[in-house]
């Protein structure tokens, strides 16, 4: 039996061991805070000289270690097999009510598990300490789970905290805190974070589907996987921190970096009267101070609504809520200037000791003594590569992530192979020598690669252009980006570079590069499309057919090992160069200009005129992306609805296996018509997937459950055939075209050239505009063929133990893979490991900012003026109105139900199948030319962009979307149900 000494550990004794594995995250942090507090401020520190104290204090604290709780955890694990209804499978059930009922049963069980002798002795000793050593004989009992307050997961506010605990009710408080380990909020948070952290590994594991679904159909795969995660969490260690209760007169939370914008040079302090619980539980709106740590001054100060304060009753330990009737005190600063400066100083000291940004719970006692109660990492900050950062006080550099709004149109981080292949293919497609490196890893260059993203150094460009110019030019492509350029945050004087041009970056080299790019060839293609759109379209179709035939022949020939992947990539890309050249000519010299003109009239005209030009911005026949979605709808509806109802979103891999069994002749329980069409669809469109420009992203052909998820969203009686929708949009557009032509012809004597211009524009709308999606789809086909080869090579390298896991090969570049095929001694994992760490760190980011500076400050738009409460103002990009529940999504592979309102940062072609069942679309990024707006118009859905979706919207909100005015009205803020959070 474990000794009492191992169960009860002092956190104020440097000689004791207080590691996270023994006392949990919160308690280990308290022990570290105690060690730091002995640091004496330097004699020249003016802040400390002005204040009477020279250090902070940490309350007397003890930990009930993991050894104390292990007998209870063992009892819980053994109860899982009993018949009392407490099973881990029930915890993983997607039914909200069942999950909460099971959680409550486990929590009730926690209150009755017997104490062994050592546990009784530990509680008895701790009770004596509270009675004799703690001020007023009262303690705060706080959870300290192993996972808690970590760099990856904080569990902030999830576990129970008991305040004002006396020796007599210590056991009850300990049990209640332990029981909170089984709270549904805690389990959902754990599952959601594990999902995000393991998303890339799961995607990589999925790419070889036949390995996962061999002869035996393991129908419990999903359940067992999730249950394993839950079991691992429950069996993980738990600890409690028991702290001396601080009867504070002022308390709050301090962040060593600004959690709102990730700025590393700003300290944010929330403060209110009384106990800090009032700041955390929302019973008051705390005062907020934003303090510039470099300039040593307050840059923002907002006085909160402090109508009450929570204070500790010294007799009994209850927390009472006391109204603040003094209006002057309500509106006064809760912190003095001296207290704020002292607090910020010690926050900086603790941050330096921890080595990363932290948030701290703090309190001032009646005697004006600063107490630090807790420190933990801030897990929501965005991180840049080290070489992109500048030091505190140095001139900042502003970066623009251009692959969010255009190009790749994704917020997913690049793997090393994604990045190198993306750059190589860009060179080949643009006619530049593929070995010329345009994007290097130097952030001083105008455009460069980071570890997982590509950026533009705007500070360099601000030498020559203004923020006003950037805002105007960005308006059509992305109103959100335009609002960033127009914001107070985007200060050209602050960000404009004063450095000389980077080495090798000069006018001569720029002219050399411009000569390499075949702009003249693209211009000639554009002229052909403008001169005779229908003839140029027919010629272009023949070019595409010829290119696709060459690509198909090369795929059948396969990869030649002696030539290598690099050569194979060049051959694949060369197949599509002729059609790519035609497409870029049409896009750059016809489509962009036409869209810009239509959008300008759409935004600036009267309501009737806006409706006309909205109609002209959609309904384009021939769009390859729309053809894929029409095929997808027809395939989905060849399978009876009863079959779709058998499988939840997370169980579609079982259906994939069932389909394969039918194709192989081992089963015959699916319609032959569906199976034939399924095989045909994969042959024609199997290259498609989530991030089409990323070779690391799974495709339908290797991960068929991705396709099934899209098909499921296209099945059912409430989903309209996209072919019918397209016909309606085409008729609507042509009706407006004819009306405008008739109107112009009637006035031809006053404006004689207008009818011919409208005819020419109408021909462009009929025969050219549909090409806009073609380049990305053709590149995706090239990448799909190359991915097949890369996966086969990876399989071979794993079999001989040169790679550890599926997906590792995507952290190499093509040259490294070629070298590995020739040199068996080449250590691949030495290259993979650091790149994998960087990629996984990027996957954990909660957002992917468009504009961010070299102190990690994420630029935000200025708040709108005079907006009605409960209304969010954005930009109208597709007309119409709709009311529904919001589904905030980061990936098109997440659950989405028919009738919901799709809300995302940005969408790419992989998101298109979701538009079939959506009632409206809300985007953060995207103008009239962006995929989301184009698709919304094609499907006749109202759409609004320029909305900070992940900060102002939550899944389950009931909202009204007005695509005519660009507004969103929040009707109801309740979340959907527990399942949606996972």
N, C-alpha and C positions, 0 to 999 in steps of 0.2 A: 504493500500500500504506500502511496506517495506521502512523503513527510509534509508537515505543516510549513516548513521552511521553503519548500518548493512551490507551495500553493499561495503563500502570502509573501509578497516581495515589496520592499520599500523602493519608491521611485525618487527619493531624496537622498539616496546614499550612493555615492560614486563607486563604492567598492562592490555593489551588488550587480548581477547581470540582469539587464532589462532589455533583451533583444526582442525584436518583433515576433519571432517564433515562440517566445515564452510568454510575453505579456501583451502581445497584439500591437497594432499600429498606434493607437492613441496613447497608450501607457508608455510605450517606448519613446514617443515624442515628448511626453512630459518629463521623462528622465533626462532626455537631451536638453530640454529647456532649462532644467535645474543646473546642468553642467555649464551652459552658456551664461547663465545669470551671474556667475561669479566674475565675469569679465569686467575689468575696471575701465571706464571710458578714458580716453587720452586726456591729458591735462589741458590741451588746447581746444577741446570740444566746447564751443561757446554755449550750445544748447544745454549741456549738462552743468556747466558752470552757473547758468542762470537759474537752474532748478535745484531744489534742495536735496534731491536724491541722486545717487550715482549708480543705481541699478534697479532692476525690477525684481519682483519676487514671484515664486511659484508656490502655490498652496501645498501644504503637506499632503502627500499622495501615496497610496499603496495600490498594488495590483493583485487581484485574484487571478492567478495565472491560468494558462491552458490546462495545467495539471489538475486544477480545482474542478474544471468543467468537463474534463474528459470522461469521468464516470457517467455523467448525465448524457453526453453525446453517445456513448456506447449503449446506454439504455434506450435512447431514441432510435438508434440504428437497429437494435434487436427488436424493437416494437414494430418495425416496418413489415415484418413477416407475420405479425399477429393479425387477428381478425377484429381489431377495434376501429377499423376505418381509417387509420393513420398510415397511408402508404405514399411513397414518393411518386408513384405513378399518378396518384390523384393530385399531387402538387403540380405535376406537369400537364395536367388536363387543360385544354384551351377554354373550358367552360368557366366563366368568371365565378359563378355562384359556388360550383363544386370546389374550385381552388380555394376560395375564401373559407368555406366550411372546413376543409381539410386543414388549412392553416390554423384555424381556431382550435381544432382538436389537438394539434401538436402543441399549441400555446397552453391549452388547459393541462395537457400532460406534463408540461414543464413545471407547473405549479405544484405538482404532487410527487415528483420523483424523489425518492428518499435520499437523505444525506448519509454518507458513510462517516466513519469516526473521524478521519482526517479532515473532512470538509466541516464537520461540526466544530472541531478544534480551531480551524482557521477562522471561521466566522466568529467564534467566541473571542479569539484574540483580537480580531479586527474591531469587534464591538467595544472591547476595552479601550482600544486606541481612540476610537471616535469619542467615547465618553470622557477620557482623561486628557487627550492631547489636542483634539480639534476644537477650534474656537466655537463657543456656544454649543458644543456637543452635537454638531450637525455636519452631514456630509452630502456630497453630490455623487451619485453612483452613475457611471457612464460606461457604455459599451466600449470594448476595445478588441474587436475581432481581428484576426490575422490579416484579412484583406482590407481592413478599414484604414482610411487616411493614407492610402498608398499613392504612388505616382500615377498608376493606371486607373484605380477605382477609389473613390473617396467614401462612398456610402453616407454622404453628409445628410444629417437629419433623418436617416432611415431607422436606425436602432433607437430604442427607448432610453431616455435619461430620467433619473429620479432625483429630485432636488429636496433639500431639507430633510434628509434621512437621518433618523436617530438610531442609536444602538438597538432599540427595541424592535424597530421595523426593518432592520438591515436585511434579514433573510428574504422577506417579501420583495424588497426592492431588487435584490440580486436575481431572484427568480423572474421578476417581470422584465428585467433587462435581458436576461438570457432568452426568455420566451419571444422577445422581439426579433430574434434570429429567424423565426418562422413567420414573420409578418409578410403578407403578400407583396407589399412594396419592396421589401428587401429582396425577395426571390426574383421579382420581375426586374429589378435593377441589375441583379447579378446576371440573369439570363440575357438581358439586352446588351450588357457590356461584354459578356462572353461571346455573344453573337457578332458584335462589331469587331472585337479583337481577333476572332478566329475566321472572319469572313474570307480573307484571302486564302487561308489554308484550306477552307472548305471548298472554295471555288476551284482551287488547284486539284483537290482530291476528286472533284466531280468529273474532271475532264476525261477520265478513262472509265466511262460508265459501265462497260461490259465487265470490268473488274469488280465493280460494286454489286452488280446484279447477275451473278452467274446462276448455276443450276437451282440453288435453293433460294426461294423468294422469302427473304427475311422481312416479313411484314411488320416487324417491331423495330426496324432500324431507327426511324426518327424518334420514336418514343424512348427507346433504350439509350440513344445518344443524349437526349435532353435529360433523361433520368440520371444518367451517369454524371452529367454536369451538376445536377441538383444534389445528388448523393455526395459528390466530391465537396461541394460547398458546405453541406450539413456536417459532414465528417471533419471538415477543417476546424482548426483550433478557434476557441473563443476565450476571451478574457474580459475582465472589468477593471476600470480605474475607479478607485474610491478616493475622492478628493475632499479636503477640508472645504466646507461651504463658505463662499465669499459673499458677504452682505454688501454688495456694491452700491454706490450712489450713482455711478455712470458706468455703462458697459456697452460692448459692441463687438464688431468684427473689423479687422484690418487686413488688407490685401497688399502684398509687397509689389504686385504688378496689377494694372487695371484689368479686372475680369471682363469689362464691357468691350474693350478694344485691344486687349493683350499688350498694351504699351508697358514696356519694362521699366520706364523711367517715371511712372506715375504710381503713387501709393494711394489707395482708396480706403477711407475709414468711414464705417457706419456706426453711429452712436446715438444712444438715448438714455434717459434717466432710469435708474433702478437696475434690475437684473438683466443680463444679456438675452435671456429667453424671449423678451418682448421684441427684440430686433429680429430674432430668428423665426419666431412663430407668426409674425405679421400683425401682431396686435397694435403696433404703432408703425408709422412711417418714419424711419430713422433719419436723423440728420446725415447728410453725406458730404464728405470733404475729399476732394481730389487734390493731392499734394505733389508738386513737381520735385522729385528727389534731387535733380541736378541743380535747378535754380533756387531750391529751398524756399518755395512759396506755394500758397494755395492758388490753384488755377480754376477751381470750381467749388462752389459752396451752396448747398441746397438745404434749407431748413425744413425738416419734416413736420408731420402732424403728430405731435406728442400729447395726446389727450389723456393718457393714463401712464402709470409706471407700476411695475411689478416689484414688490419688495418682500423680503424674507421676514416671517414672523419668528422672532428668536425663541419664543416659547411654542413648542409643537412642530416647528419647522415648515409650516404651511407657507405657500406663496400667495400673497394677497395682491389684488389689483386695486390700485388707488387712483381715483380720478384726479386729474390736474385741472383745477378750476381757474387758476391764475393764467389769464390769456398771455400776459407778458412772458411768463415762464414757458408756456407752450411754444411761443415763437422765438425764444432765445436759443443761442448756441448751447448745446449740452456740453461741449468741450471748449475749454479756453485755448488760446493760441499756444500758451506754454505747454499745456497737456498734449496738444496735438503734435507739437514739435518733438516732445520727449517720446511720445508713442512711435512716431515715424522713425526716429533715430534707432530705437530698439528693434523695430520691425526690420530695418536694414541690417542691423547686427545679426539678428537671427537668420535672415535670408542668406547672408554671407556664410554663416556657419553651416547651414543646411546645403548650400550650393545650388539651390533652385528656388523659384518663386514660391511663396507660401502664403497661406491665410492664417490669421491668428485671432483667437478669441481672447479678449482682454477685459479688464475691469479696473476702475479706480475705487478705492475704499473711502470710507468717511474721513479717514486721516490723509487722504490724497496720495495714497501709495498705489503705484501701478502694479497690477498683477497680470501675468500672462497665464492663461488657463489651458491653452491648446494651440498647437501648430501643426499644420498639415500641408502637403503640396496642393497647389492650384492645378486641378486636372483638366481645366477647360481652355487653357491658353494655347494659342497657335504658336508653333515653333518654326523658325527658319533654319537653314543650314548655317553652320558656324561662320563660314566665310562670307555670308551675306549680312552678318551683323556688324554694326559699328558700335564703338564704346559709348558709355554714358557721356553726354555733353558734346560728342563729335557731331559733325554735320550729317544729317540723315540722308539716306538714299531711298527714293520711292520706286517700288517695283509693281509691275502690272502682269498678272497671270492671264495671258491672252488666249490660252486654250480653254477657258471656261466659256466665254461668250462666242468664240468663233473657233475655227480650225477643228480640234478634236471634240469640242463642246462637251467637256466632262469635268467633274470634280474628283474623279478617281486618280490617285497618284500613279505615275509611270513606274514600271519596273525598269531595270537597267536595259533589258532587251527592247522593251517598248520604246524607250527614249532613243537608243542608237538606231533602231530600225525606222522609227518615225523620221529622224533626221536624214537617214540614208535614202529613204523612199522620196522624201521631199526633193532632195537633190536630183534624183533620177527623173522624177516626173517633171521637174522644171528644166531639165536639160543641162544641169550642172554636173561636173565630174563628181561621182559619188564619194570619192576619197577626200574631197575638199571639206574641211570642217568649218561650217558657218557658225554653229552653236557650240561654244566652248564652255568650260566651267568657271569662267571669270565674271563675277557680277559687275565689274567695271565696264564690260562691253555693252553696247546698246541692246543686244539680245543674247541670252545665255541659258545654259542648262543648270538647274540645281540637281540635287540627288533624285528628286521625284517629280519635279515640275519644270516648265519652261517659263522664263520671265523676260520682260522688257524693262530696261533701266530707264524709267521716265525722267529721272534727274538729268540724264544726258540729253534727252530730247527737249527738256524744258529750257535748254540753252537757246533753242531756236523757235519754239512754239509756246503759245500761252495756254493756260487752263481753259480759257473761254473758247479758244479754237477747238480744243479737244472735246469740250462739252457739246459744241455744235455738231462736229463730225460724228460723234458717238450716238447722237439722238436716234437715228434711224436703226442702227444696228442694235443698240441696247440703251434704253432710257435710264436704267439703273446705273450703268457706267457713266452716263452723262450727268446724272445727279451727283455722283461722287466727284467728278471734275468740277462741278459747280459749288461744292460744299466748302465750308470754312476750313475743314480739315485739309483740303488740297490747296495748300498755300505755295504758289510757285516760288516766292522769295525764300521760303524755308527749304524747299527741296531742290531748287535749281543747282546743278553741279558747278563748282568753281574750279574743278580739276581740268587739266589739259586733256585733249583727246587721247583715248587709250592707244597703246602701242599697236601699230598695224591697222588702226581704224582712222582712215583719212579719205579725202575726196578721190584720190587716185585709185585706191582699192575699191571704193564704192562704185566708181565708174566701171572698173574692170568687172565687178560682180554683175552690174546691170547689163553689161554687154553679154555676159554668159546666159542670162535669163532670156528666153525666146519671146520677149514682149512683142516684137514685130510679127512673129508667127501668130500669136494670140490675137493681135489686132486684126490681122487679115481674116482670121476665122470669124471674129466679131463682125467685120464688115460684110462677110458673106451672109451671116444670119440677118443682118439688118437689111441688106439689099433684097433678098428673096427668102424670107423665113421658112416657107414650106419646102422649097427646093433644098435649102441648107439642112433642114431637119432630116429629110430623106437621105441625103448624102451622109449625114452624121450617123444615122441608124445603121447604114452599111458598114461604116468604119467600126462601130461598136461590135457588130456581129462578127466582123473579121478578127478584131482584138480578142473577143471572148472565145472564138474558135482556137486561136493560138494559145490562149491561157489553158483551155481544156486539154489541148494536145500536150502541153508541157506538164500538166498535172498527171496525165496518163503515163508520160515518159518517166516522170519521177526524178528524184534527187540523185545526182551522181556524186558518190562519196569522194572520188578522187578530185573533183572540182571544188567541192566545199559548199557550205551554206551561202557564203557571201556571193559566189558566182550564180548560184541558183536564184537568189533574191534579185540580182540584176536582170537575169533572164525573165523572171516573172513580171517585174516592173516594166521592162521594155515592151512587153506585150500590150500594155495599156497606154503607153505614151501617146500614140496618135489620137485616141479618143479623149484622153485627158487634155491634150492641147486644144481640141475642139471645144470641150466643155469649159475650160478656163476662158477661152475667147468669148464664148457666149455669156458667161457669168460676169466677167470684168467689164465688157464693153457693151452689153445689152441689158442683162437681167438686173444688175445692181442699179443702173441708172433708171430703168423703168420702175422698179420697186420704189426707189427714192422719190421719184416724181409722184407716184400714186399715193405714197404715204404722206407726203407733204400736203397734198390736197385733201387727203382723208383727215388729217389732224387739224387743218386750218379752215376747213369749209364748214358750212352750215349743216345742221343735222341731216337734211335730205341729201346733201352732197356727200356727207360722210358715209351714208348708207350705200350710195352708188359706188364709191371708191372702195369700200369694204368688200363689195361684191366682186370688183375687178381684181382684188388681191387673192383670189382663190379659184378653185374649180379648173385645174389644169390637167387635161387628159394626157396620158403617156408617162406620168410620174412613176418611176420604177418602185419607189417606196410604197406608193399607194397600191400598186399591183401586188406587192408582197402581202399587204394587209387584206386585200380582197381574197387572195388565195388562202390566207390564214383563217379568215372568217368561214369560207366554204369548207375548209378542212375540219374546223371545229364543229360545224353543224352536221357533219357526216357521222358523228358519234352521238348516240342518244343521250339526252339530258340525264337519264337515270345513271349512266356510267360516270358522268362528271360528278354527280352527287355522291358517289362512293368515295371520292378522294378529296381530302382537304388540301389547301395550298402546300402544306409541308409534307404531303404524302404522295406527291406526283411522281416521285421516282419509282414507286410501286407500279403505277400505271405504265411508266416507260418500260419497265421490265416485262409487264404483261403484253405490251405491244410487240416487243422483241420476241417473246415466246410464241406469239401468233405468227409472226413473220417467219420464224424458224420451223413452224409446223408442230410445235410441242403443245400448243393450245389452239382452239378454234372458237373462241367466245367473243370475237370482235368482228364487225362487218368487213367483208373483203374489200368493199369499195373504199372504206376508210383506210385500210392497210395499203392499198395501191396508191391512194392519193398521198398518204403519209410518206411513203418511199419517194414518190415523185417530188414532193415538197422539199424533202431533205436534199435531194439531188440538185434541185434548182436554187434553194435558198439556205442550205445548211451552213453556209459561211457566216450567216448573220448571228448576232449575239448581243451582249450588253454594251461593251465599249468596242465598237467596230474597228477603231484605229489602233487598238492594243492587241498585240499577239498573245499576251498573257490572259486575255479575257476569254472565258468559255464560249463556245459556239453551239448552235443547235445540233450540229452533226456529232459532236463529242459529248454534249450534255443535254440530252433530249428533254429532260424535265424543264429546262428553260423554255423550250418551245411549248410544252404542255401548259405551263403557267400562262403564256400568251393566249393559247387556244382556249383555255378555261375562261379567260376574260372576254372572249369573243362568242361564247356559247350562251344559250338561254333565250327566252322569248322577248326580253326587254332590250336586246341588242339589235340595232339596225344594221342592215347589210351596207358595208362601206361603198359598194358599187352603186347602190341606190343613192347614198349620200353624195357621191361624186357626181352622178348624173344631175341631181338637183342643183348642186353648186355650179356645174357647167352651164346649165340652162339659165340660172340666175345671172351668171357673169355675161353670157351672150345676150341676154335680154337688155342688160344695161349698156353693153357695147353698141347694140343696134339703136337703142334710144339716143345715145350720145351722138352716133353718126347721123341719125335722122335730124336731130336738133342742129348739128353743125351744118348739114346740107341746106337746111331751111335758111340759114344765115350766111350762106356762102358768098353773097354779094358784099357783105361788110367784112367778112373774114375768109377770103377765098382759099387760103392754104390750110385752114383747119380741117376740112373733111379728109384731105389726103393724109394729114398727120395722124388723124384718128384711125384711118384704115391701116396705116402702117403699124400703129401701136396695137391695134386689134389682132393683126397678123402675128405680131410678137407674142401677144398673150395666148394665142391659139397654138403656136408652133414652137416656141422657144422657152417659155417660163418653166415648163415641166422638167427641164434639164438640171434645175438647181441642186437636186439631191444626187445626181448621177456620179460625180467624182468620188464622193465618199463611199458609195456602194461598190464602185469598181475597185477602189483601193481595198475595201473590206474583202472582196473576193480574192485578191492577191494575197492578203494576209491570211485568209482562211486556208488557202493551199499551203502556204509556208508553215502555218501552225501544225498541220497534219504531219509534216516532215519533222518539225521540232519535237513534237510529242513522241514520235517513234524513236528519235535519237535519245530523248530523255529516258525513255523506258529502258533502253540498252544501258545507259550510264548508271541508272539506279540498280540494275541487275548485277553490275560488277562493282557496286558500292563506291562509285566515284561521285554520285550525288546522293543526298540523304533522303529527300522527300520529293513528291510530285510538286511541280511549281518552281523548284530550285533553278531549273535551266533558264527561267525567265529573268534571273538576276545575273546573267552572263550576256555578252554581246556576240554577234555572229562570228567575229574573228576568234574569240576565245573558244567557242564551240568547235570551230574548224581546227584550231590548234590541239584541242583535247582529242579529236578524232585521229590526229597524226601522232600525238605524244601521249602515251599511256601513263607517264609519270607526272603529267601536268596536274597540279593540285587545284581542282575546281572549287572545293568547299572553302578554301582560303579566300577566294574572291567572293563567294556567295554570302558568307556569314555577315560581314559588315553591311552589305547592300540590303540583305534581308531585314536587318535591324532597322535601317533607315526607312525601308518601305513599310514595315509594320507600324513604326512610329507615325508615319504620315497617314496610315489608314485609321488611326485612332483620333485624328483631328476631328473636332466637332463642326468645323466649317472650312471652306476653301475660299479665302478672300480674293477679290478681284485686285484691289489696291492695298498694299501693305508696305510699311517702311522698314528700314534697317534696325529699328528698335522694336519690331514686331507690332507696331501700331496699325490696326486694321482701320482703314478709312471708312467712315459712315456718312450717309447722306444727311443733310440738315433736316430737322423735323419740319413737317408742313405746318403752315399757319392756318388758323381758323377752321380746323376740321372738327366736325361734330363728334362728340364722345361716342365711342363704339364703332366709328367708321375709319377704315384704313384707305388712304388715298394712294393709288398707283397710276399706271398708264394703260389706257385701253388699247388692246392689240387685236381683239376679235369681238364682234358685236354680239349682243344677246344678253339675257339675264337668266339666272338659275339660282336655286336655293338647295343646299345639301350639306352633308357632313364632310368635313375636311379630312383628307388623308395626306399627311406630310410624309414625303418619301425621299430617300437618298439614293435608291437604286430601283430600276424597273423590275427587279426580281422580287421585291417585297410584296407582301399581301396587298391586294387592291380589289375592292368589291364594286359591282355595278351600281351606278347611281351616285357614287362618291365624287367629291371635288378633288381633283388631282392638284397637289401643291408640291413644287420641287424647286430647287435652286435653278436648274437649267435642264432641258431635255435634248436628247439626240435621237436619231432614227430608231434606236432600240426601244424607246418609250412609246412609239406610235401605236402599238396594239392596245395600250391602255386607254387611248382616246375614244375607242369604240364604246366603252362602258362608262366613261366619265360624263358627269353632268356639266362640268365647267373646269377651267384650268387656271391655276394661279402660279406665276413664275416670279423668281427673284431677278433673273437675268434673261434678257431677250427682247428685241424690238420686233418690228413688223417682218424683218428678214430672218429671224431666228426660227429654228425648227418648231418650237412650241407654238409660236404664233401662227406659222404657216399651217401646221397640222390642225390647230383649233379651227381655223377658217375652213379648211377642207372638210372637217367633220361638222361644221356648223355649231361649234361650241363657243360660249362666251369665255373670253380670256382676259386677264389683267396681269401685267408684269410690273416690275419695279417695286416688289413687295418683299420685305425681309422675312421670308416664310418661316425660317427656323427660330426666329425670335418673337414674332408677333402672332403666329398661328400654332395651334396644337391639334393633333389628331383627335377627331371627335367633335370639334367645334361645329356648331350649326351656323352657317354664314349665307348671306345673299351676295352673289357676284354679279356686278353690272359691267359687262364688257363694252357698253356704250359710253359710260362716263369714267370708267377706270376706278370704280370704288368697290370696296368690300364692307358689308355691314355685318358685324358680329351680332347674331341673334341669341346664341346660347353658348356658354363657355364650357359646359360639361364635357369631360372626355368620354370617348366611346365605351370601351370596356377594357379589362386588363389585357386581353389578348393583343390588342392593337399596339400596346407599348412594347411588346416583344417582337 
